[in-house]
Every structure is written in C-alpha cells, then in structure tokens.
Amino acid sequence: MEDITSLQNQRVKDAAKLRERRERRKQGQVLIDGGREVRRAIEAGVDLAEVFLCESLCRSSDCRWVLERLATLPVRQSRVTPAVFEKMVFGERAEGILAIAKTPERSLADIQLPANPLVAVLEGVEKPGNIGAVLRSADAAGVSALIIADGGTDLFNPNTIRASLGAVFTVPVGTAPATAVRDWLVAQRISVFVARVDAKTNYADVDLSRPAAIVLGSESEGLTQLWSGPSVSPIRLPMRGDVDSLNVSAAAAVLFYEALRQRDKPAGRK
C-alpha cells in the first residue's frame, strides 16, 4: 500500500482517462467505481490491475468486504486523498474505492446456457445507462444471458457498470453483429420473440416458459428487418396512453418478469 497525494501523479491521470471510450480501448482497461461494483467484479473473477482507496469515504459494507478481500489478492493498492479520488471517480457517487481492471473478453462463444434458457438481446441500443438498467432487471429476473447486437457503446462503459450495479459482471453477456446473434439463437434452438409496437400478439399470450429469446431494439429506431419473417414471433406491450413506446429498460423488465412468472407457476396453472 502506498500513498498518493498529488493530482499530477501519472497513474491517477491514466485512471481518470479511462472515463473516455478511446482511452479504454487504448489501455485495454476499464474503470470500476463503487464498493458494490468492485465486489461483484471480484466475485466474478475479473482481473483487477490496481485499486485506489480513499479510506475516509469507504464506509459501506461492500467497501469493507472489498478491503478484506484485497488482503488476499495480488493487486496493486494505493491510498489517495479525497481530492485525488475525486479526480478519478466517475459520476457524483463517491464510495471511496475505485478499481482498474483488464477489459473482460465477452463473446457468444463464452456464453454457457442452462437447459431451459431465457436470453435477452438488445439491438442497436446505444445509451450505456439503458444497457445497465436492462442488465439489472436481467439479473433480478434470472435471465440466462444478455447479448448486445450491433451495439453503439462498449459493454464496460463506466455508466453501464454503475447503472447495472455491477450486474454486467454477474450476468453472462456477449456482443456480436446482429446476424451472428440470430444465427446463434437458431443453432441453440431457442424460440425468438421480438418486441414491436405494431405486433398483434400480446406479450402475455405467448409461451415464454420454454427456451426463449426476447429481442428489443432502440426507442428511436426499433428493430431492423433482420428480426422479421416466419422464424420469429412479434409481440407487443399494450399502450393505453398517448406515447407509443416504453423506455427499453422498462419494456425489458416487463417482459423478463412475465417470463419469470410463467416459469415459476405451478404445473397445471395458467
């Protein structure tokens, strides 16, 4: 453990740069900010390179758990002042712990599905906060995997990590071109349900208790024509007001929990 008090320290500068996508690509590293998020990264086996601690801010139970676990890990650790920590931290929530990690590799080949999987697919969703919120719901509802198809942001954007509360490390995730994702779902023999505002079938009237994929697009563009044809089943969420669509994370939560309801119901009950 060493002490860093200077805002001009090069390691501090390099860490602060990781808030930018270009620097994350250049350094091959990501910024993990917050006790709960760092804890979940450690539990998921993410390769930490360095941890910065501001002890006066490190008060949560998750932060204390991380401090105890770090004593057993070969990770470089530095104590920093509140001013130095503020320079590196992402957003306004300062929990006194920030980690630098090697960017995890996530592809379709890495995903191991259970016997009766529920897969979520997001096509063309660019806002990292929305991806993080969908991951949070996916974790809560027991979704088997989440795949980003033709995504416009990197999966480990600090805002995605923060919005997911670290679920980006615990939910099996992958990124791939949309065509590869569809081919993969076919190869896995998973029924594909696509959320479209013009679909005729209500989401509660389809069988999500069997191997299924729920595909959602961006709010502005929706899904591309790739997700059409006889091999997919369009479904809709009823809209009773003036707006014609929900935020993608809200729609995802409704659909995930409908699948959970169907999968949890006692045999013989509708």
Helices and strands as residue ranges (DSSP letters): E 2-4, H 10-17, H 21-27, E 29-33, H 35-43, E 48-53, H 61-70, E 76-80, H 82-88, E 97-102, G 108-110, E 118-123, H 128-141, E 145-149, H 158-163, H 167-170, E 173-176, H 178-187, E 191-195, G 203-205, E 212-217, G 225-227, E 232-235, H 248-264
